[in-house]
Amino acid sequence: MDKILRINMSGANGPELKTESLGAYAGLGGRAMTSTVVAQEVPPTCHALSAENKLVIAPGLLSGSAAAMSGRISVGCKSPLTGGIKEANSGGQPSQLLARLGYAAIILEGCPKDDTLYKVIINKDGVSIDKADDLKMLGNYDTVEKLRGTYGDKFGCISIGQAGEMKLGAATVAFTDMEGLPTRHAGRGGVGAVMGAKGIKAIIIDDAGTKMREPKDPEKFKAANKAFVAGLRQHPVTGQGLPAYGTNVLTNVINEAGGYPTFNFKQGQFDGAAKISGEALAEMENSRGGDGSATHGCHRGCVIRCSGTFYDKNGRFVTKQPEYETVWAHGGNCGIDDLDAIAELDRLDDDFGLDTIEMGATIAVAMDAGLAQFGDATAAIRLIKEVGQGTPLGRILGSGAAVTGRVFGVERVPVVKGQSMPAYDPRAVQGIGVTYATSTMGADHTAGYAVTANVLGVGGSVDPLKPQGQVELSRNLQIATTAIDATGMCLFIAFAILDQPETFQALIDLINGFTGLDMTGDDVSDLGKKILTQERTFNARAGLTAAHDRLPDYFKNEPLTPHKVTFGVTDEELDQVFNF
């Protein structure tokens, strides 16, 4: 990857395209690229939907190569949801395609002078941009289908749905999967709203005529890749649990641990958990059959294959296998125990281009406000459809849980920096509470997945109900995760590299074999620290302070059943997380 594509939407005669060398951004990928560009080029105090903000789309450092698990992509900007820096991560095919075409980043800047929509076409012959008003207010599925009629079925696509066009705070950027469906999303922080503000509806990527990116040291790279894959397959989580039951394998685990947020974070266990668990979902998918039903990869090169495909009882495709966070958000958190209803909600979110975590949390807040009853799946579906239709209520809901809570006067709103908490109650999993509070991204489990040591016994064991050891745990995981996000690797490799030193070494050897560098484990850690420092500096300049690194007060004041515990990590301890 030796070039950056800049698209200035504020050009005097319309959008202007420019391809340039990497310059100071050489050697960066994924989150390292997006956060560095945003930190250096975006005024921290700008309005997130203004021409001054930039949307950066960057493949990982290893994307486009034969490295297993290397197909993740990062999307970065100033977040309209948090007011700080944002990196949202996704699977799908576009990361591999962009990398093979030689692009280390696409940077969208400026804003169009009117409401014209555009599409960008990228292939081995170059880049072009055309008007795309015929795609206005289409969902992601119809957008991709219409583009297929023009460009065939071999391209990868990055797109936004109606939510992105309406610039809603919960809007996502969609990426097509191996089947060409828009089922993978950079979901968090409202990145889709920023793409909508830039007037870009879709980016079509065709890598025909290109070849795999070659490593600097082929033999070292090949041997490391083999050892790395072996380690992933040997680990019980990445080799057995995730392939068999998907990410939703966690439903029964977290429910049993008493950390499964239910009825808008009122209790830590859900009576209907078994009905929507990974085991129940796999049984349903296997019985219904269909291609890729219970085991599927989100991008080529995935060896964990934790995804799947959900078909209805008549064999009709509905959506990708709903992930744990989605099943929780639209399921237990809203008191819904119907997998078919949850899958329909997932389909609607993907089509409209909405973050399932944010929308599940928002619907639960709306239920607390009396707009629907907990457990009413029909009402939940109706509320999501309001968002896609752009009704006044829909625009409120599509702006996220924090806005919805303020509009309807709800106190129990589980957000940090304006972003909704995912599927682990911080009172029962206190390490994840530290991550929620202090992450540069707002409440985000992937920023430092302390569930590993708090619940799963991966990478050691830290009592999830006590504050001791949680700051160090979250700190180390946030550093490691940030570095992983720069490589294009899937976060789930962390299970194996935390437990197996030889697999961690294989990852380092893989990076060195590909890049020709001589990195050590300490160098990987230093990379994570450097990126986090950039992000923290941006957030401070944007006006975020230590007071924003806090959970809502009710987590410290309301004991959670069944453990009757509150969040016990003190503010003073939270302020020590980034003392590297």
N, C-alpha and C positions, 0 to 999 in steps of 0.2 A: 504494500500500500504506500504509494509515493506521492499522492496528490490530495488536495482538498477541493471540493466543489462549493463555491459560494453562489448563492442566488439572492440577489438584491431585489426585493419586491417594490422598492421605492424609486426605481429607475425613471428618468424623465420621460422615456418613450416606452415604458412598460418594464417588465422584469428583465434584469440583466444577469447573464451567466458568466462566471469566471472560474477557470480551473487554475490553481496555483500550487506551487511546491509546498512541502510541509513546513519548511523553515524552522521556527522555534518549537513547533509541535511534533517534530520528528521523534519517532520511538514511542509515541503515545497511542493508546487504543482504548476503546470502551469508555468507562467512567473517568479514567485519567484524561482522555481527550475532551469529553464533554465538560467536565468540571474546570479544566484548565482554560478552555476557550471562554466559557461563561465568566470565570473569575477575571480574565484579562480583558475581555471585550464588552461585557455588559455592565452598564452603570447600576450598581446595587440598589439605588433608590428609584429606578425607573418603574413605571407601571408595567406589569407583566404582559399586558396586551398591546403595549405601544410598539412603535417602530424601533425603539432602542433595544428591546429585548431580542434575543436570538435563540433559535431552535437548532440544536446541534444533534445530528444523528451519526453515531460512530460504531462501526464494527469493533470487535475485540482485537487485541494484539495478535492472537492466533487464528482468528476467523479466516476462512477461505483456505485453510491448510487441512492436512489429513489428521490433525490433532483431534482426538475424541473429545466430545462435549464442548466444542469451541464455537458454537454457533449463536451465542447470545449477542444482543445488540443494546447499546445505551442511547437514550434520548435525554438531552439536557437543556435547561433553560432556567430563567427565574420563574418560580412557580406562582401561578395565580391563586393557588390554594394556600400555600404556606407563607408566601412573601419572601422566601429565601431561595437558595440554590436547589436545583432538583436534578436527580438522575433517576430515570425510570427504565427498567430493564425488561427485555422481552426475548422470547425464542422466535421461531419461524425461520424462513429461508433468506430474507433480505440481507442479513449480516454476511452470510457466506458469499452471496452474489456480489454485493458491493465490494467486498474485500478482493474477490477474484478480478473484478474490474479495475482494481488499483486505488479505490477511494478509501482514505482513512477517515473521512468525515464529509458530511453534507452540512453546510451552515446556511440556514434560512434567516435572512435579515431584512429589515425594513417592513413596510406594509403597503399593500396596493392602494391606489388613489380612489378606487370605487369598490363595488361589491363583486367584481368579476372573480370567478374561481379559475384556478389553473391546475394543470397536471404536468408533471415533469417526466420525461422519458430518457432513460440512461441505458446505453448499450456500448459495445466495443467501439462503435464509430463515433461516440461522443454523447452530447447532452442536448436536448431541445426542450422547449416549454410551450405548451399550447393552452388555449382557453378551454375550460371544462364546465361551462355553465349548464351543459346537459346532465351533469352529475349533481346539481344542487339539491340538497336535502334528501339525497338517497342514503340509505343505510350502507354499511360496509359490504354486506353480502351483495346487494344490487349493484353497488359501485364496481366491485370486482367482476361480477358477471357481465356488466355492460362493457367494461374494458376488455374482457376476454373476447368479445365479438370483434374488436378492432385489432388486438395485439396477439391473438391466439391464446394458448393455455400453458405456455412455457415460462412465463415471466413471474417474478416475485413482485409483490405490491405492498406499499406503505400507504395507509389511507386514514381518513377520519370519517365518522358518521355525522348524524345530525347534531349531536352534542358538541362536537368540535366546531362545526359551522356556527353554532349559537354561542360559542366561546364560554361554555359552562365549566365550572371549576372541577367537575368530576370527569371531564372528557379525556379519552384515551387516544393513543395512536395505535392503529391496528397493523399487524404484520401477517402476511399469508403463511400458511403451513406447507408441508410437503405436498398436500393435495390441492393447494392453491386457494384455500379457504381462509378468510380473515379471522382466525380463531386465537391468535396470539397477540397480546396487547402490552405496550408500555403503559401501565395502568395508572400509576399514582401521580398525584400532584397537579393534574390538569394540563399535562403536556399537549393533549389534543386541542385544547383551547388556544394555545399559542400557535400551533400549526394552522388552526382556523383563522387566527388573526393575521397570519402571513398570506392568506388567500390560497393556500395549497390544499387541494382536495386529495390528490393521489400522486405517488411517485412510482413509476413503472420501471422495473429493473430486469434487464435481459442480459444474462452473462454468456449467451451462445458465442462460441468462438474463443472463449478464454480457457485457462487451465488452472489447476490447483496451484496455490502458492507453494514455492519450494523452500525447504529449510536450508540454512547455511551449512549445517552438518547433518547430512541425511542419515548416516548410520547411527549417530547419537540420538537423533530425533526418533528414528524408527524403534530403537531399543527402549527408549524412555516411554514412548507411546504404548508399547506392548506391556511394559511393567505397570504403567498407569491404569490401563484398562483392566489388567488382572487384579489390581488392588480394588478397583470399583466393584468388580464382580464377586470378590471374596467377602466384601463387607455385608453384614446382614441387612443393613438399611438400603444401600444402593444396589446390592445384588439380589435381594429377596423381597423385602417389604414393599419398596416403591414399585418395582416391576409388577408385582402381583396385585397390589391394591391401589396404586397411585398415591398421590399426596394425601388423599382422603383416608389413608390408613391411620392418620392421626386422630380422627374423630373419636373413636373409642378410647384411644390412649389418653388424650387430653381431657375427655369427659371423666374418665376414671380418676385422673389426677385432680379433678375438681377445679380445673382452670378453663373450662369451656364456657365462654360468656353467653349467657342466655337471657332472653327478654331484655335486651338493651343493657347488658352488663349488670343485671340485678342478682344473678346467682351463677354458680360455677359448674352446674351440671344440668343437662337437658334430658328429660324422661324419654324423648323420642330419638335419642342419639343413635341407637342401634339400627333404626329404620333408615337412617341416611349415612351410615358408616361406609368406609371403604370396602368392607367385606360385603355389605348389602349391595353396594353399587356394582362391584365386580360380579356378584352373582346375577344381578339383573342384566348387566351387559353381556355376560357369557350366555345367558339363556336366550337373549334376543338375537345374539349373533351380529354379523356384519363385519366388513373389513375394519381391522384395527380397533375392534370393540373394546377389549379390556386392557390391551397393551399396545402402546404406540409412542413414537418419539416426536418431539415438537420440532426437530430439525435434523437434517442429515448429519451423521456423525455421533448421534446420541446413543450411548450404550446402556443407559439406565432405563430408558423407555417407561417413564412414570405416568405418561398420559394415556388417553384412550379416546374412543368415539362413542357418543351417546345417540342411540336410536330409540324412537318411541316404540310402543307395543305393536305397531303396524309395520315396523322396519324402516320408517322414514328417518333420515338424518335430522338431528335436532341441533347438536352442538358438539364441541370437543368434550371429553370427559370432564365434568365440573371438578375443579380442584378443591382441596381442603378449605382454603380461605373462602371460596365462593359458596360451598356447601354450608359452611358455618354462617357466613354473612346473610345469605338469603334463607338459610335453614334455621338452625338453633337460635341464632340471635333474634330472629323474628318469630320464633315458636312454630316454625313450619317443618313438618317431618315427611314431606312428599317429594321424592326424588324427581318425578316427572315435572312437578311445578318448579322445582329448583333449576332443572335443566332448561325449562322455558324462560325463566328469569335470566339465566346465563346467556341464552341465545339473544334475548332482547338487549341485554347490556352490550354484548359483542357487536350487534348490528347497529345500535344507536351510537356505539363508541363510548361506553361508560365503564368506570372502574367498579368491579363487582364488590370490592371491599367497601369503598366509599358509599356505594348505593345500598348495600345491605345494612350498613350502619345508619344511613339516612332514613331508610324505611322503618327501622326499629325506633329511631327518634320520632318519626311521624306517628308511629303506633302509640308511643308514649304520650304524644300530643292529642291522641284521640281521632286521628284521621282514618285509622283502621284498627281492627282488633288483632292482638298477637295470635298467630296461628292461621290467619285468614290469607291463604295463598292467592285466592282470586283478587282480593283487594291489593295485595302486593304487586301482582301483575298489572293491575289497572294503574297503579301509581307510577310504575316504570314506563308504561305506555304514555302517560301524561308528559313525561320528560321528552320522549321521542317526538311527540306532537307539538312541543314547544308552548304548551299552555302556561298561563301565569303560575299555577301550582307546579307544573313540570319544571319550569325554569328555577323555581326555588329549590325543589328537590335536587335538580341536576347541579346545583351550586354546592352541594355537599352537606354533611351533617352539621357543621358549625353554623352555616347560614340558616339551615332549617330549624335548628334549635333556637336561634335568636328570633326568628320570625314567629315561631309558635310558643315561645316562652317555656322551653324545656331546660331544666337544670342539668339533668344527667345526659351530657353529650360527650362521648368518649373520643376526644381529639387532643392532639398536641400540635402546636403550630398550625392549627386549622385543618389538620389531616386526621382521618379516622383511624382508630386502632384496629389492627387485625385480630385474629381468632385465639388470643391467649389473654386471659385476665391477669393484669400485672400484680394483683394481690396474691394469686396462687402460683405465679411464675415470675418471681420478683426480678430475675435477671433480665427478662424481656421488658419489664417495666422500666429498668434503667435505660435500655435501648430506646424504647418509645420516647422517654423524656428527653434524652440527650442527642439523639441522632440529628445530623444536619438536615435530614430529609423530612422531619416531622415523624409522627408515629409510624414506624415501619419495621416489621419483624425481620425482613431480609437484611436490614442494616447491621444487625448483630444478633444472630439467632441463638439466644441463650437457652432456648428449649433443649439444645444439645445436652448440656451438662445438668440443667435443672430438672429435666424429665426423662430424657432418653439414655442418660449415662454415657454419652459420647464425648470423648475428650476430657474425661474426668467426671466428677459428681459434685454439685453444689446444691445444698438444700434449697428447694424452690420457695419455701415458706418463710425463710429467714433472710434478713438483709446482708448478713456476713458473706463476703466474697463476691457479691453481685457486681460491684463496680469494676473490679479487675476482670471478671468474666466478660462483661459487656465490652469493656475497653479493648481487650485482646481480639474479640470477635469482630468488632467494628473495624479494627485495623486490617485484619485478615480478609474480611469481606470486601473492603474497598479495593484491595489489591486484586482479588479474584475478579471483581467487576471490570477491572482494566484489561484482563486477558481475553474476555469473551467466553470464559468457562461458565458452566452452569453452577449455581451456588451449591447444588446438592453434592458436588464433589467434596465439600467440607466434611461430610460424615466420615469418609474414608481417610482424608488427609489428617484429620484430627486424631484418629485412632491408630493409624498405620504410618509410622515414620518413613518407611520405605516408599509409600505411595506419595507422601509429601515430597520426598527427594526426587521421585520420578517426575512430578510436576515441574520442579525446578529444572531438572535435566531436559525436560520437554521444551521449556521456554528457552533455555540456553542453546539447545540443539537447533531450534528454529531461528533464533535471532543472532546467534554467534556471540552472545554475551557470556559472562561468567558470574552470574548472580548467585548469591547465597540466600539462605533463609532470612538472614538479617536484612538483606537488600530488599526482599519482598515486603518485609515488615516496614522498612523505611519508605517504600513506595506508598503503602497504605497511609502512613502517617503524613506524608507530603500532600497527598490528595485531600485528606481530612482537614489539614491545616488550611489549605486553600479554601475549602468549603466553609470552614468556620470563620475565616477572615471575611469572606463575601457576606455571610449572614450577619456578622457584626456590623459591617458597613451598611447593610440593608436595614438595620435597626433592631435586629434580634439580640436579646440580652440573656443573661442567666435566668431571668424570670420566665423566659420562654422554654427553658429546659426543665419543665415541671409537668407532672400529671395533674389532671383536674383534682380539686380538693376532695371530692367524695371518695376517691380511691384511698385516701389516708384516713377518712372518717367513717366510712360504711364497711363493716366487716362482711366478707364474702362467705356465703355458705358453699360447701359444707364445712370448710375449715375455720370459719369465724375469724379470718385474718384480714388485716389491712396492709397497705403498702408501707413497708418499714424503712426503706432507704431514705436517709435524711437529705435535705436540700444541700447541706454542706458536703455530703458524700457525692451527690450528683455533680457538684461543681468540680470534683477531682477527676472525672472520667477522662478528660483530654489533657491531663498533666503527664505528657509523655516523658 
